[in-house]
Amino acid sequence: MQVEVLNIGTELLLGNVTNTHLPYLGRSLFSLGLRIERQSTIPDGAAIRPGLLETFDRCDVLIVTGGLGPTTDDITREMAAELLGLPLREDAGVVEAITARLARRGIAFRSRMRRQAMVPYGATVLPNPNGTAPGLYIPARQSPATSTPHLFFLPGPPRELKPMFEEHALPILRQIAGESPECLCRTYHVVGMGESTVEEIIGLELSQRGDLEVGYCARPNEVDLRLIGSQSVLDLVEPAVLAAIGHCLTTCEDEGLETVVVNRLRALHRTVAMAESCTGGLLAHRITNVPGASEVFPAGYVTYANAAKSATVGVSADLIRTHGAVSEPVARAMAEGARRTAGTDFGLGITGIAGPTGGTEDKPVGTVFIALAERGEPTTCQEEIFATDRETFKQQATQTALDMLRLRLQPGKFVPKPAPEPSRAKGSNKH
């Protein structure tokens, strides 16, 4: 079954708004055994008519987002009704819902808003409790005069589209899709191994089977190996996959490396702090994006200036003068100082040259030293060169730091500490 998505909105094409609909719709449809074959984006206004028309003979399901509002450029419903030869009628229930919503918010009802209540004859209204524009569903039509796919018209704002899609569109799509062959997607997140390497050591072998779809998605210092097939085939090939990439595999779940690290620290009841220079707090930001990070992360230090390295985490000024701020000894001292200052089990230190200037022959732009300190163990340090733009450099550096800690936290290496006792409130007489 061919499924297409048509996103409507000039703001999307101008780059003023990021289009987040595709990943959400793609995941939701995959759960029904449906795959999006094509996505298009067109501006508001006159482009809507040809944009709709060219899809009708090409797909079985068309999901249209945007262009349902009250302004003159929101003409999706009018164009659809014209192309399908369906008269528009005002839906009293929609008018009532719009009026009630505006009244709750103290907004006056304007006559222009009635446009949102115009519904093509035979269309099903998809209620929108999160906005004023309802969605619409028009069943597929097959006739000598015209053939059209199943049409879903959804509002553009994600906070309106997502609940409407889940509550009203998905049940209809489930009936349309019917029973489909079992098809699952399993993704292996790999760090420290390039896309071509993953393909060489396992991907080519898997693609030759004929019963698996093999794909890759590369990001800075990370690559996803994506396998699509039946449960039995995925389970059959998994031992070979783990044997090939297990040492670089972070997770098979839909989660980032920071989530893996935080969850492992929580399971072991251990803590980490970090001192960051060239990454400017990105490592701490990634850690604190994970729910539950407060259990394992008491403090992080952005020691961008040399004086801050000394004053905040105790890096010797003589050490910096002797070796330079971007050096292995300084990275080690930053990691140890962060661990000591915060009183944690682990400390990470990152110092480097993000560029585009500041490099030397011995230390070119992209050079970074990443150190990992552990209570009672020798401090280790890695030197890397990430010759790229500043933002990607910071992403790669923090990814490497997280992976160093992940490898140190591998199962079997640590026995979990007893969970810390919850602190009692001052004056409490509970025992």
C-alpha positions in Angstrom: 0.0 0.0 0.0 1.5 3.3 -1.1 1.5 6.1 1.5 2.5 9.7 0.9 2.7 12.7 3.1 2.1 16.2 1.8 3.2 19.0 4.1 1.7 22.5 3.4 3.3 25.6 4.8 5.4 28.5 3.4 7.1 28.7 6.8 8.5 25.2 6.3 10.1 26.1 2.9 11.5 29.4 4.2 13.2 27.5 7.0 11.4 29.4 9.8 9.8 26.2 11.2 11.4 22.8 11.4 9.3 20.0 9.9 9.0 17.4 12.6 6.0 15.5 11.1 7.8 12.9 9.1 9.6 11.1 11.9 6.5 11.0 14.0 4.2 9.8 11.2 6.8 7.3 9.9 7.1 5.6 13.3 3.4 5.6 13.8 2.6 4.1 10.4 5.3 1.5 10.7 3.5 0.0 13.7 0.6 -0.7 11.3 2.8 -2.3 8.7 2.7 0.8 6.5 5.7 2.7 5.1 5.9 6.3 3.8 7.0 6.1 0.2 7.3 9.8 -0.5 7.1 13.1 1.3 6.6 16.5 -0.4 6.4 20.1 1.0 4.6 22.9 -0.8 3.8 26.5 0.1 0.4 27.8 1.2 -1.9 29.2 -1.4 -2.2 28.3 -5.1 0.4 25.5 -5.0 -2.0 23.4 -3.0 -4.2 22.5 -5.9 -1.6 21.0 -8.2 0.2 19.5 -5.1 -2.9 17.5 -4.2 -3.8 16.6 -7.8 -0.4 15.0 -8.7 -0.6 12.6 -5.8 -4.0 11.1 -6.5 -2.9 8.5 -9.1 0.2 7.7 -7.2 -0.8 6.6 -3.7 -3.4 4.7 -1.7 -3.2 6.9 1.3 -2.4 10.6 1.4 -1.8 12.4 4.7 -1.9 16.2 4.3 -0.7 18.5 7.0 -1.4 22.3 7.3 -3.5 24.8 5.5 -6.7 24.3 7.5 -6.6 27.6 9.4 -8.9 30.7 9.2 -6.7 32.9 7.0 -6.9 33.5 3.2 -3.8 31.3 2.5 -5.4 28.3 4.3 -7.3 26.8 1.3 -6.6 23.1 1.7 -10.2 22.2 2.4 -11.5 24.4 -0.5 -9.0 22.9 -3.0 -9.8 19.3 -1.9 -13.5 19.9 -2.2 -13.1 21.4 -5.7 -10.9 18.6 -7.0 -13.2 16.0 -5.6 -16.3 17.7 -6.8 -17.8 17.8 -3.3 -19.9 20.7 -2.0 -18.8 22.4 1.3 -21.2 22.6 4.2 -20.9 24.3 7.5 -20.7 21.8 10.4 -22.7 23.0 13.4 -20.7 20.8 15.8 -17.4 22.4 14.6 -18.8 25.9 15.0 -19.9 25.1 18.5 -16.5 23.6 19.4 -14.6 26.7 18.0 -16.9 29.1 19.9 -16.6 27.2 23.2 -12.8 27.1 22.9 -12.5 30.8 22.1 -14.8 31.7 25.0 -12.7 29.7 27.5 -9.7 31.7 26.4 -11.5 35.0 26.4 -11.1 35.5 22.6 -13.9 37.0 20.5 -15.4 34.9 17.7 -14.7 36.4 14.3 -16.7 35.6 11.2 -13.5 34.5 9.4 -13.2 31.6 11.8 -16.3 30.0 10.4 -14.2 28.9 7.4 -12.7 26.2 9.6 -16.2 24.7 10.0 -16.7 24.1 6.3 -16.6 20.4 5.6 -16.7 18.6 2.2 -19.8 16.5 1.8 -19.2 12.9 2.9 -16.0 13.8 4.9 -15.6 12.6 8.5 -14.6 15.4 11.0 -11.6 14.6 13.2 -12.1 16.6 16.4 -9.4 19.0 17.5 -9.6 19.8 21.3 -6.1 21.4 21.1 -7.0 24.0 18.4 -9.7 25.5 16.3 -9.1 23.7 13.0 -10.6 20.2 12.8 -9.1 17.5 10.7 -10.9 15.6 7.9 -11.0 12.1 6.5 -12.4 11.4 3.0 -12.5 7.7 2.0 -10.9 6.5 -1.2 -13.1 6.9 -4.3 -12.9 4.7 -7.4 -15.0 5.7 -10.4 -14.7 6.2 -14.2 -14.6 10.0 -13.5 -12.1 10.2 -10.7 -10.0 7.9 -8.5 -8.6 9.3 -5.2 -6.8 7.8 -2.3 -7.8 7.8 1.3 -7.3 11.4 2.3 -6.4 12.6 5.8 -6.2 16.4 6.4 -4.5 17.3 9.6 -3.6 20.6 11.2 0.0 21.8 11.0 1.0 22.5 14.6 2.4 19.3 16.2 0.6 19.8 19.5 -2.6 19.5 17.5 -1.6 17.0 14.9 -0.2 14.3 17.2 -3.2 13.7 19.5 -5.6 14.0 16.6 -3.6 11.4 14.6 -3.4 9.0 17.5 -7.0 9.2 18.7 -8.8 9.6 15.3 -6.7 8.9 12.3 -4.8 5.8 13.5 -8.0 3.7 14.1 -9.2 4.5 10.6 -5.7 3.6 9.1 -5.7 0.4 11.1 -8.9 -0.7 9.3 -7.5 0.3 6.0 -4.2 -1.5 6.5 -5.9 -4.7 7.7 -3.7 -7.6 8.7 -0.1 -7.2 7.3 2.8 -9.5 7.3 4.9 -9.4 10.4 7.6 -6.7 10.0 9.8 -5.3 12.7 12.7 -2.8 12.7 15.7 -3.4 14.9 18.3 -0.6 15.2 21.8 -1.1 16.6 23.5 2.1 17.7 27.3 1.9 17.2 29.9 4.3 18.4 33.5 4.4 17.3 33.0 2.5 14.1 32.4 4.1 10.6 29.5 3.3 8.3 31.6 1.6 5.7 33.3 -0.6 8.4 29.9 -1.7 9.8 28.9 -2.7 6.3 32.1 -4.5 5.6 32.2 -6.6 8.7 28.5 -7.6 8.9 26.2 -5.5 6.6 27.1 -7.1 3.3 26.6 -10.5 4.7 23.2 -9.7 6.0 22.1 -8.0 2.8 22.8 -11.1 0.8 20.3 -13.1 2.7 17.3 -11.8 0.8 14.9 -11.8 3.8 16.3 -8.7 5.5 16.3 -5.0 4.6 19.6 -3.5 5.7 20.2 0.2 6.1 22.5 2.7 7.8 22.3 6.2 9.3 25.6 8.0 10.0 26.0 10.8 12.6 29.1 12.3 14.2 31.1 9.5 15.7 28.0 7.2 15.5 26.2 5.0 13.0 23.0 3.1 13.2 22.7 -0.4 11.6 19.0 -0.8 10.8 17.5 -4.2 10.1 13.9 -4.7 9.0 12.4 -8.2 8.8 10.4 -10.8 10.6 10.9 -11.5 14.3 12.3 -14.9 13.6 14.9 -13.7 11.1 16.0 -10.8 13.3 16.5 -13.2 16.2 18.4 -15.6 14.0 20.9 -13.0 12.8 21.4 -11.2 16.0 24.2 -13.4 17.4 26.3 -12.6 14.3 25.6 -8.9 14.6 26.6 -8.8 18.2 29.8 -10.8 17.5 30.7 -8.3 14.8 29.9 -5.0 16.5 29.2 -5.8 20.1 32.3 -4.0 21.4 31.0 -0.8 19.9 27.3 -1.3 20.4 25.8 1.1 22.8 22.1 0.1 22.7 19.3 -1.4 20.6 16.8 0.9 22.1 15.5 4.3 20.8 17.8 6.2 23.1 21.0 8.3 23.0 24.4 7.4 24.4 23.8 9.8 27.3 20.7 7.8 28.4 22.7 4.6 28.3 25.4 6.1 30.5 23.0 7.7 33.0 21.0 4.6 33.4 24.1 2.5 33.9 25.4 4.9 36.6 22.0 4.8 38.3 22.0 1.0 38.3 25.5 0.9 39.9 24.7 3.8 42.3 27.8 5.7 41.0 28.3 9.4 40.2 30.1 11.5 37.7 31.3 15.1 37.3 33.1 16.8 34.5 35.3 19.8 33.7 34.7 21.1 30.1 36.7 23.6 28.2 36.2 23.4 24.4 32.8 21.8 24.7 31.4 24.6 26.7 29.0 22.6 28.9 27.5 20.4 26.1 28.5 17.2 28.0 26.7 18.4 31.1 23.7 19.5 29.0 23.4 16.0 27.4 23.6 14.3 30.8 21.0 16.5 32.4 18.6 16.0 29.4 18.1 12.4 30.8 15.4 11.9 33.4 17.0 10.8 36.7 20.3 12.4 36.0 20.2 14.2 39.4 20.9 10.8 41.0 24.3 10.5 39.3 25.4 14.0 38.4 25.9 16.5 41.2 28.0 19.1 39.3 29.7 20.1 36.1 32.3 22.8 35.5 32.8 24.9 32.4 36.4 26.0 32.7 36.8 27.8 29.4 39.6 30.2 30.6 42.9 28.9 32.0 42.2 30.9 35.2 39.0 29.0 35.6 40.7 25.7 35.3 42.9 26.6 38.2 40.3 28.3 40.4 37.5 25.9 39.9 39.0 22.4 39.7 42.5 23.0 40.9 44.5 22.6 37.7 48.1 23.9 38.4 48.9 27.1 36.6 52.5 25.8 36.2 51.1 22.6 34.5 49.2 24.8 32.0 52.3 27.0 31.3 54.5 23.9 30.8 52.2 21.8 28.6 49.6 24.2 27.3 45.9 24.3 28.1 45.3 21.7 25.3 47.3 18.8 26.5 47.1 15.4 28.1 48.4 16.5 31.5 45.8 19.3 31.7 43.0 17.0 30.6 44.0 14.5 33.3 44.1 17.2 35.9 40.7 18.6 34.8 39.1 15.1 35.2 40.7 14.5 38.5 39.9 17.9 39.8 36.3 17.6 38.7 36.0 14.3 40.5 37.7 15.5 43.6 35.8 18.8 43.8 32.4 17.2 43.3 33.2 14.1 45.4 32.1 11.8 42.7 33.2 8.3 41.6 34.2 9.4 38.1 35.4 12.6 36.5 35.7 13.6 32.9 38.0 16.3 31.5 37.8 17.8 28.0 40.2 20.4 26.5 40.8 21.0 22.8 40.8 23.4 19.8 37.4 23.7 18.2 38.6 26.2 15.6 38.5 27.6 13.0 41.6 29.3 14.4 44.0 28.5 17.2 45.7 25.4 15.8 49.4 24.8 15.5 51.6 22.4 13.6 51.8 20.1 16.7 48.2 20.7 17.7 46.0 21.3 14.7 42.5 22.6 14.8 40.3 19.7 15.9 42.7 18.4 18.5 41.1 17.3 21.7 42.2 15.5 24.9 39.6 13.6 26.8 40.4 12.2 30.2 38.5 9.8 32.5 39.3 9.7 36.2 38.0 7.1 38.6 38.3 6.9 42.4 41.1 4.5 43.3 42.1 3.8 39.6 44.7 5.3 37.2 43.4 8.2 35.1 43.2 7.4 31.3 43.3 9.9 28.4 42.5 9.8 24.7 43.8 12.2 22.1 41.6 12.7 19.0 41.5 15.0 16.0 38.0 16.0 14.9 38.7 18.3 12.0 35.3 19.7 11.4 33.0 22.7 12.2 32.7 23.8 15.9 29.3 22.3 16.5 30.2 18.9 15.1 33.5 19.0 16.9 31.7 19.5 20.2 29.3 16.7 19.5 32.1 14.3 18.6 34.1 15.2 21.6 31.2 14.7 24.1 30.2 11.5 22.3 33.7 10.1 22.8 33.7 11.1 26.4 30.4 9.4 27.0 31.6 6.3 25.3 34.8 6.2 27.4 32.6 6.2 30.5 30.2 3.6 28.9 33.1 1.2 28.3 34.3 1.7 31.9 30.8 0.8 33.1 30.4 -2.4 31.1 28.4 -5.1 32.8 30.5 -7.4 34.9 33.1 -4.8 35.7 31.3 -3.3 38.7 29.3 -4.6 41.6 26.4 -2.2 42.3 26.9 -0.1 45.5 24.2 -0.2 48.0 21.6 2.4 47.2 22.1 5.6 49.3 19.6 6.0 52.1 17.2 8.9 51.6 18.1 11.9 53.7 15.7 12.7 56.5 14.2 16.1 56.9 15.7 18.3 59.6 13.9 17.6 62.9 12.4 14.4 61.8 11.9 11.7 64.5 11.5 8.8 62.1 14.0 5.9 62.5 
